[in-house]
Amino acid sequence: RWAEALREISSRLEEMPGEEGYPTYMATRLANFYERGGRVRCIGKDERYGSITIVSAISPPGGDFSEPVTQASMRIAGALWALDADLAHRRHFPAINWMRSFSLYIEYLHEWYTENIAEDWNVLRHELMLLLQKEEELSEIVQLVGIDAIPDSERIILEVARMIREEFLRQNAFSETDAFCPPEKQYWMLKAFLFYYKELEAMLKKGAPLEDVLNHPAKNELVQMKEMKTEGFCGRAEEIIGKFKMQIAK
């Protein structure tokens, strides 16, 4: 609405229009607004520090992320949660597109996650993103040639990525356990899913039939992890991961 009002005022003033009628200085005005956020030293006798976080909501017409206001905001903002109508229609909530969303603060948070959660937090996060990116590429191929035309190793990627989407990324706001998930539980869930993927790969390399690989007995335990209580979750997750390690070592 602010951008539309700026466009209307610029039009009434008969200024030179830019892309889609927005004034050419819109990006500069928008940057001045976003730059109000940050860490500041408060005025006063005592040396106090505080921070201002700006969270803006942009509703591009038709969900078009290429329109000028969205593009200008994405160039300036340090993080983006890209809502996806397709995910919402599939009842996947929060409906945040993990491929479009981004954060420029990952490097700044690396030390905190390493010290407070686990040393391999960022490694697991990187592996997860690679797996989801691979799934998106394979999904386009499957739509063209069918799932039977791709190798068994890639079918495993699709299956594990589907489980991660449905059992890790999707949350149930009506569930007392799943509505909120602390970082520690997120870490152990992610670690278990990635170990599960490695075990399926190991089984396939040893010549196990694809049907047996996809119907692994530990599958139900992974599905139930999101509903497990936070108390004692670490120990339960270590047991599940320990089973995976034993299977891989055989």
C-alpha positions as CSV (number, residue, x, y, z in Angstrom):
1,R,0.0,0.0,0.0
2,W,2.9,2.4,0.8
3,A,4.4,1.7,-2.7
4,E,1.0,2.1,-4.4
5,A,0.5,5.4,-2.6
6,L,4.0,6.5,-3.6
7,R,3.2,5.7,-7.2
8,E,-0.1,7.6,-7.1
9,I,1.6,10.7,-5.6
10,S,4.4,10.5,-8.2
11,S,1.8,10.3,-11.0
12,R,-0.1,13.4,-9.7
13,L,3.2,15.3,-9.6
14,E,3.8,14.2,-13.2
15,E,7.2,12.8,-12.3
16,M,9.1,10.5,-14.7
17,P,7.7,6.9,-14.1
18,G,9.9,3.9,-13.7
19,E,9.0,0.2,-14.0
20,E,5.3,-0.5,-13.8
21,G,4.6,3.2,-13.1
22,Y,6.5,3.3,-9.8
23,P,8.8,6.4,-9.4
24,T,12.5,5.8,-10.1
25,Y,13.4,6.8,-6.5
26,M,11.2,4.1,-4.9
27,A,14.1,1.8,-4.2
28,T,16.0,4.6,-2.4
29,R,13.0,5.5,-0.3
30,L,12.5,1.9,0.6
31,A,16.2,1.5,1.6
32,N,15.9,4.5,3.9
33,F,13.0,2.8,5.6
34,Y,14.7,-0.6,6.1
35,E,17.9,1.1,7.3
36,R,16.1,2.3,10.4
37,G,16.5,-1.1,11.8
38,G,19.6,-2.4,13.5
39,R,21.6,-2.4,16.8
40,V,21.7,1.0,18.5
41,R,23.2,2.7,21.6
42,C,20.4,4.4,23.5
43,I,20.6,8.0,24.5
44,G,21.0,8.7,28.2
45,K,23.5,8.5,31.1
46,D,23.7,4.7,31.3
47,E,25.4,2.9,28.4
48,R,22.5,0.8,27.1
49,Y,22.1,-1.0,23.8
50,G,19.0,-2.2,22.0
51,S,17.9,-3.3,18.6
52,I,15.1,-2.5,16.2
53,T,13.8,-5.3,13.9
54,I,11.7,-4.3,10.9
55,V,9.3,-7.0,9.6
56,S,7.5,-5.9,6.5
57,A,4.6,-7.8,4.8
58,I,4.5,-7.5,1.0
59,S,1.6,-8.9,-1.1
60,P,2.7,-9.0,-4.7
61,P,-0.2,-9.2,-7.2
62,G,-0.8,-12.8,-8.2
63,G,2.1,-13.9,-6.1
64,D,4.6,-12.5,-8.7
65,F,8.0,-12.1,-7.0
66,S,9.4,-10.4,-10.0
67,E,7.4,-7.2,-9.5
68,P,9.4,-4.0,-8.6
69,V,8.4,-3.6,-4.9
70,T,9.2,-7.3,-4.0
71,Q,12.5,-7.2,-6.0
72,A,13.6,-3.9,-4.3
73,S,12.7,-5.3,-0.8
74,M,14.6,-8.6,-1.5
75,R,17.7,-6.7,-2.5
76,I,17.6,-4.7,0.8
77,A,16.2,-7.1,3.4
78,G,18.5,-9.4,5.3
79,A,16.0,-12.3,5.4
80,L,12.9,-13.4,3.5
81,W,10.0,-15.8,4.3
82,A,8.4,-16.5,0.9
83,L,4.9,-17.7,1.4
84,D,3.7,-20.2,-1.2
85,A,0.0,-20.5,-2.2
86,D,0.6,-24.1,-3.5
87,L,1.9,-25.2,-0.1
88,A,-1.1,-23.7,1.6
89,H,-3.5,-25.5,-0.8
90,R,-1.7,-28.8,0.1
91,R,-2.3,-28.0,3.8
92,H,1.5,-27.6,4.4
93,F,1.9,-25.1,7.2
94,P,3.8,-22.9,7.7
95,A,3.5,-22.4,4.0
96,I,7.0,-21.0,3.6
97,N,8.8,-21.9,0.4
98,W,12.2,-23.2,1.5
99,M,13.8,-22.7,-2.0
100,R,12.8,-19.0,-2.3
101,S,13.4,-18.0,1.3
102,F,16.8,-16.9,2.4
103,S,18.8,-15.3,5.3
104,L,21.9,-13.3,5.1
105,Y,22.5,-13.8,8.8
106,I,23.6,-17.5,8.7
107,E,27.3,-16.6,9.0
108,Y,26.6,-14.4,12.0
109,L,24.6,-17.2,13.7
110,H,27.1,-19.9,12.9
111,E,29.1,-19.4,16.1
112,W,26.0,-19.3,18.3
113,Y,24.5,-22.6,16.9
114,T,27.9,-24.3,17.2
115,E,28.4,-23.3,20.8
116,N,24.8,-23.7,22.1
117,I,23.3,-26.5,19.9
118,A,25.9,-28.7,18.2
119,E,29.1,-28.4,16.3
120,D,27.7,-30.0,13.1
121,W,24.5,-27.9,13.0
122,N,25.5,-26.0,10.0
123,V,26.8,-29.1,8.2
124,L,23.4,-30.8,8.7
125,R,21.6,-27.7,7.5
126,H,23.7,-27.6,4.3
127,E,23.0,-31.3,3.7
128,L,19.3,-30.7,4.1
129,M,19.3,-27.9,1.6
130,L,21.2,-30.0,-1.0
131,L,18.7,-32.8,-0.5
132,L,15.7,-30.5,-1.0
133,Q,17.3,-28.9,-4.1
134,K,17.9,-32.3,-5.6
135,E,14.3,-33.2,-4.9
136,E,13.0,-30.2,-6.8
137,E,15.2,-31.0,-9.8
138,L,14.0,-34.7,-9.8
139,S,10.4,-33.7,-9.4
140,E,10.5,-31.8,-12.7
141,I,12.1,-34.9,-14.4
142,V,9.5,-37.3,-12.9
143,Q,6.7,-35.1,-14.3
144,L,8.2,-35.6,-17.8
145,V,9.3,-39.2,-17.8
146,G,7.6,-40.8,-14.8
147,I,9.1,-42.1,-11.5
148,D,9.9,-45.6,-13.0
149,A,12.4,-44.1,-15.4
150,I,14.7,-42.7,-12.7
151,P,17.4,-44.8,-10.9
152,D,16.6,-46.3,-7.5
153,S,19.1,-44.0,-5.8
154,E,17.1,-41.0,-6.9
155,R,13.9,-42.6,-5.8
156,I,15.3,-42.8,-2.4
157,I,16.1,-39.1,-2.5
158,L,12.4,-38.3,-3.4
159,E,11.1,-40.5,-0.6
160,V,13.4,-39.1,2.1
161,A,12.8,-35.5,1.0
162,R,9.0,-36.2,1.1
163,M,9.4,-37.4,4.7
164,I,11.4,-34.3,5.6
165,R,8.8,-32.1,4.1
166,E,5.8,-33.8,5.8
167,E,7.4,-34.8,9.2
168,F,10.0,-32.1,9.8
169,L,9.2,-28.9,7.9
170,R,5.4,-29.1,8.3
171,Q,4.0,-28.3,11.7
172,N,0.6,-28.8,13.3
173,A,-0.5,-25.6,15.1
174,F,-3.2,-27.6,17.0
175,S,-0.7,-30.0,18.4
176,E,0.7,-29.1,21.8
177,T,4.0,-30.9,21.1
178,D,4.4,-29.9,17.4
179,A,3.2,-26.3,17.5
180,F,6.6,-25.3,19.0
181,C,9.9,-27.0,18.4
182,P,13.1,-25.9,20.3
183,P,16.4,-25.8,18.3
184,E,17.7,-28.9,20.2
185,K,14.8,-31.0,19.1
186,Q,15.1,-29.7,15.5
187,Y,18.8,-30.7,15.5
188,W,18.1,-34.3,16.6
189,M,15.2,-34.7,14.3
190,L,17.3,-33.4,11.3
191,K,20.2,-35.6,12.3
192,A,17.9,-38.7,12.5
193,F,16.4,-38.0,9.0
194,L,19.8,-37.6,7.4
195,F,21.2,-40.8,9.0
196,Y,18.1,-42.6,7.7
197,Y,18.9,-41.4,4.2
198,K,22.5,-42.7,4.6
199,E,21.2,-46.1,5.8
200,L,18.9,-46.4,2.8
201,E,21.8,-45.6,0.5
202,A,23.9,-48.2,2.2
203,M,21.2,-50.9,1.9
204,L,20.8,-50.1,-1.8
205,K,24.5,-50.4,-2.4
206,K,24.5,-53.9,-0.7
207,G,21.9,-55.0,-3.2
208,A,18.7,-54.8,-1.2
209,P,15.5,-54.6,-3.2
210,L,14.0,-51.1,-3.6
211,E,10.7,-52.2,-2.0
212,D,12.5,-53.4,1.2
213,V,14.6,-50.2,1.3
214,L,11.6,-47.9,1.0
215,N,9.7,-49.9,3.7
216,H,12.4,-49.7,6.3
217,P,11.2,-50.7,9.8
218,A,12.6,-47.4,11.3
219,K,10.3,-45.4,9.1
220,N,7.5,-45.3,11.6
221,E,9.8,-44.2,14.4
222,L,10.9,-41.2,12.3
223,V,7.3,-40.3,11.6
224,Q,6.4,-40.3,15.3
225,M,9.4,-38.1,16.3
226,K,7.5,-34.8,15.8
227,E,4.9,-35.8,18.4
228,M,7.5,-36.9,21.0
229,K,7.8,-34.8,24.1
230,T,10.8,-32.5,24.3
231,E,11.9,-33.9,27.7
232,G,14.1,-37.0,27.1
233,F,13.9,-36.5,23.3
234,C,17.7,-36.3,23.0
235,G,18.1,-39.8,24.4
236,R,15.4,-41.3,22.3
237,A,16.8,-39.7,19.1
238,E,20.3,-41.1,19.9
239,E,18.8,-44.6,20.2
240,I,17.2,-44.3,16.7
241,I,20.5,-42.9,15.2
242,G,22.4,-45.7,17.0
243,K,20.3,-48.3,15.2
244,F,21.0,-46.6,11.9
245,K,24.8,-46.6,12.6
246,M,24.7,-50.3,13.4
247,Q,22.8,-51.1,10.2
248,I,25.2,-49.1,8.1
249,A,28.2,-50.8,9.8
250,K,26.9,-54.3,8.9
